Amino acid sequence: MDLYEKIITPIVIKKYRNFYNSLANFSKQSYRYEVKKFLLSNGDTLTKEQEQQIRRFWRCYTNDFDISYHRYYINRNGNFDVRFIPDDLFAGYIDKYLNNREIECGIADKNYFDMYLNGFKMPKTYLHLINGQLLDNNYNFIDIKTAKNILMKYNSFIVKPSMSSYGGKNVQFYNNYKYEDLEKLFRDTVSKNLIFQEQIKQNKNLAILHPDSVNTIRIMTLILNGEVITLSSSLRLGVGKNKVDNASAGGIYCGIKDNGELTNFAYNTKGERFNVHPDGGNFRQCKIQCMDKVKEIVKLAAQRFPHFRLIGWDIAIDEDGEPVIIEANLTMSSLDVVQTVGGPLFGEHTEQILDEVFNSNKKNDKISLDISQYI
């Protein structure tokens, strides 16, 4: 045992560290390749003076820096600012510093949000499927027959993976269904973790631009100096017949001003600009009347997750004009959805956050080894 601990264990640990460090660095380079190859266009340039300002600012925090993301964000946003956060640094250093990725997989299971966020307005849950076990909305075990009978009480529901689900992937909508449809659903599903919830009827004002999807507000919260503050926000909109508003599913996003008005432009995940909604609507037609209430709710809700200092919240507005928490993205919230239309993620708090991440005594110089965050 002493021989194993003194000789073999250090050798194995070193090999693992070298292996994961290689993967992490490869992932970082992949990030930088992606923005240069697929996102930057010929017009995405900066003056030499602007590049010098950006490099001078970031040199105070890290030498591991590529200016490509500044070219992308500044040319999309239309405003020059050295404080834009590059995606590779966000994924590799900043997000993993602010958020506890080691426990994220379990905490982020949507099936438990009813407990974590008890007291907040959320879609009503009809059923839980956790590790292959069916439970009712009170977390009591039930059989398949009981589960079907519960769902038959409603005219519609939404079922989605409760874990490892991004971009609206594998979300299913059921409307005016029959008992046979439920039999097929339970027979064919291969997932062991699903959540069955009511379909939110969104506010008419938000449905103006795209009625087929529930268009949600993405708003970021940050725990800083012992309090929760709100950062930039954007409105995610579906396109065409899409029932989800995720950018990765073909949706677009535009910025939200402090007074609830939308910016007069939007972008998709490819960085393509839209001055009107692809289906013809004008972004100025829509105004979010309850942004103050949205901010108040997410600031309170964020206190339930102190392990996650930076959270991306998806908030719907129901037919009565009330905010509804749809989801809490505990790590790796879509940086482009915020910065492209809203400016630098941390705004006036940028220097404080970067100094804490890169210059404080409690910093971690190593790039993240959690490769899944890059994929």
N, C-alpha and C positions, 0 to 999 in steps of 0.2 A: 504493500500500500504506500509506504514511504517512497519507494522507487518510482511508483506511478505518479504520485503527487509532485515529486521533485524534478523528475526528468520528462516523463511522457506528457503530462498535462500541459506544462508551458509550451512544449513543441506543438501540440494540437491546437492550443489557443492561438498561437502565433500564426499557424497556417490558416485558421478560420478568419482571423483578423485581416490577413493579407488578401484572402479571397474576397471578403466582403468589401474591403476598401477598393479593390479593383473594380468590383461591380458598381459601387457607388460612384466612382470617378467616371466609369463608362456611362452611367446613367446621366451624370451631369453633362458630359459631352453630347449625349443624345439630345438633351434639352436644347443645347446651344445650336446643334445641327438643325433641329426642327424649326426654330425661329428664323434661322438664316435661309433655309431651303424652302420652307412652305409658307411662312408668314410675311417676311419682308418683301416689299416690292421695290421697283426702281426708284420711286420717289421718296423712299424712307431714308432720308439723309439728314445729317446735322452739320452745322458749321464747325470748323476746327475749334473756334472759341467755345462753342457749346460742349463739344466733346471734352475739352480741357476742364471746363467747369465740373462736368459730371465725374470725370476721373479724379479730380482733386477732392471732391466731396467723398467719394467712396474709398479713396486711398486711406482715409482716416479709420476705416473699419476692416477692410480686407483687400488683399491683392488678388484674390480669386474672383476676378470680375471680368464680365464680357458686356460690352456696351450695346449689343444687338437689341436687347429688350427695351432699352431707352429709345432707340430709333423707332421701334414698333409702337410703343405707347405714346410717345410725344407726337408722332405724326398722326396717330388715330385720334388722340384726345384733342389735339390742336393747341395745347399749352405746353410751353417749355418748363420743365421742372426736374431738378437733379434727383429728387426724392422718390421717383418711381422705383418700385421694388422689382428686380429681375426675378423671373420665375424660378430659375435654377437655384438662386440663393434662398429664395423663399422655401422651396421644397427641401433643400439640403441642409439649411442652417436655421432659418427663422421659425418656420412652423414647428419643427421638431424641438426647438428650444421652448417655445411658448406652450406647446401642447404635449400631453403625456401619451405618446403613441403606443406605449407598451400596453395600456389598458383600453385603448380606443375601440378595438374590435368588439369587446364585450359591452362597453358602455353605449356604443353607438347602435346597438340592436334596437330597432324601432319598436319592438314588442314591449320594451320596458319604459318607453317614454311616458306611458300613462301613469307610471309610478313616479318617475323623476319629475315630471311636470304636472303632477296632481294640483288642481286648482286653476290651471291655465286653460284657456279655450283651445281645444284641439278637435280634429275630426273624431266623431264617436267610433270607438272600436267595437266590432261585432264578434270577432274571433281572433285568437292567437294560434299560430302553429310554431312551436318552439322545439327544436331538435326532434322533429317528427311527432311531437305530442300536441294534440288539440286541446285548447282551453277556451273557456268563454271569456267575456270581457272582465270578469272578476277573478280571472286566473284559476278557475276551477276546471279540473280535467273533465272532458266530455268525449263521447264517441262520435263517429262520423255522422250517424243518423241524427243525433242531436244538433250537430253543427249545421247540417243541411236544413233542418227545421228552423233554426235561428235565422239563417239567411233568407229563407222563404218568407219571413215576416216583412221584408223590405223590397222596394221596387228596384233598387240599384245598390251597388257597392263597388269598391275598388280593392283589388288585391295586389300586393307588391312584396318583393323580397324584403325581409327586415334586416338583412345583413349583406355587406359587400355589394351594395347596389348603388350605382352611380348613373347620373344622366338619364333617369327615367327608364332604365333598362328593365324589361320584363314586367312592366306595370300593365295590369289588365283591368278593363272596365266592363262591368256587367250591368245591363239594363233590361228590364222586362224579361227576365230569364225564366226558364222552366226548371222543374226538379231534375229533369234529365241533364240539363246543362251543368248543374251542380255535381251530379254523379260523374260526369266526364271530367270536370275540374279536379275533383279529388282523386279520380282514377289516374289521370294523366300527369299530375304534378310530380316533379322530381325533387323539388325543393323541400328541405326540412324546416325552413324558417320563412314564414309568411305572416303578413298581417292583413286582416280584412277590416276595412273601414267604410264609413259613409262617404259618399261623393259630395263634396262641398259645392253649394250653389253660390257662385261668385257674385259680387256686386255688379250691378248693371254698368256702372261707370268703367270698371275694369274690363268688362266684356265687350266694350265698344270696339276695341282694336282686334280682338280675337276671341270670339265666343266659344269656340270648340275646346279650348283648354282653360284650366284654372290658372290664370296668370299671377305669378307670385312675386313678392318683394324679396330680394336678397339683401339683407342688411347685416353688417358685421358688428360684433361687439368685441371689446378688448378690455381685459382686466388690467388696470394700470394704477399704481399707487393706492391700492386697496379699495378701488371703486371700479364700476363698470361704465365705460364710455361707448358711445356708438360712433362708428366710422361711416364710410361711404355706403350708399345704397343704390340699387338698380332695380328696374322692373323687367322681369323675364316674361317673354311673350311667345306663345306658340305661333306656328305658321301653317297655312293650308288647313288640312284636315287633322293635323297632329293634336292629340289629346293631352300631350305633355308640353311643358314650356321650356324644357332643358335645351341649352345651346347645343349640347352634343347630340341632341335628337333633331336638330334642324331649326331650333328656336333662335330668337334674337333677344337682345337686351339693350335698354336705354337707361340713361341716368335719371335719378330723381333729385330735384332741387329741394332746398329746405322747406319751401312752401307747398310741396307736394306736386308741383308741375313737373312734367317730363322734359328732358332735353329734346331738341328737334332733330336728333339723329340716333341711330341704333347700329349695332354691329352683330355679326354672327361669329361663330368660333373660328372661322377662317380669316377674320379681320376685314370682312367686306362691309362697307358702309351702306346704310339705308336711310334716306332722308324722309321716306314715308314707309309705313308698314308694307311688306310685300303683298299683302292682300288689299292695299289701297288706303288704309286709314292714316290720318294725320296724328302724330304723337301728341300734339297740343290739344287734341280732343279730350284727352284723358287727364284727370287730376286726382291725386290721392288725397282725400280730405282728412284722413286720420293719421298722418305721419307722426304727430306728437304721441298719439296713443301707441302706435307701433313701437316707437323708440322706448317708451316707458315699459312696455311689456317685455321686450327682449332684454332690457337692462335688469329687470327682476328675474327673468328666467335664467340668465347667464350665471346668476349666483348659485344655481343648483349644480353647476359644473365647474368648480374651481380648478380641477385638474386641466381644464382647457381654457386657456386665457384668451384665445382668439377663436371665435365661433362664427360661422356663416349661417344665418337663420333664413328659412324660407317661410314667408308669411302670406297667407291669402286674406282677402277681405270678403266676408260673406255677404249675403243679400241684404242683411240689416246694417251693413257698414261697419261690422266689428272685425278686428284682426283675429286670425286663427293661425296658431302655430302648426305648420305642416311638417317641418323637419328642422333638426339642428345638425349642421355639418361640423363635426367636432375637430376634424383635421383637414388640411389641404382644401379649404374652400376655394372655389374658382377665382383665382387672382385676376384673370383677364376680364371677368364679368364685372368686376368692381373698377379696376384701374382704367380700362379703355374708355369708359364713359364718365367716370367719377374722379379721376385724378389719383395721385399717389395714395396707396392704401392707408398709411398711418398719418398722412397729413402733417399737422403741426407737431405730432408726437414722434415723427420719424427718427429724429436724432436721438431721442431718449431710448427708443426701442433698439436701434442699431447699436448704441453704446452698451446697452445691457447685453445684447446677444453676442457682440464681437469683442467688447473691451472690458467687461466686468470680470471680477474674480471668479464668478461662478459659471463662466462661459464654458462651452465645449467646442474646442477647435475642430474636432473631427466632423467631416461631412456625414450626413445621416446614413446609417447602414440599412435602413428600412427600404429596401428596393421597391417594394410594392407601391410606395408612395409616388414613384416616378412613372409607373406604367399606366 
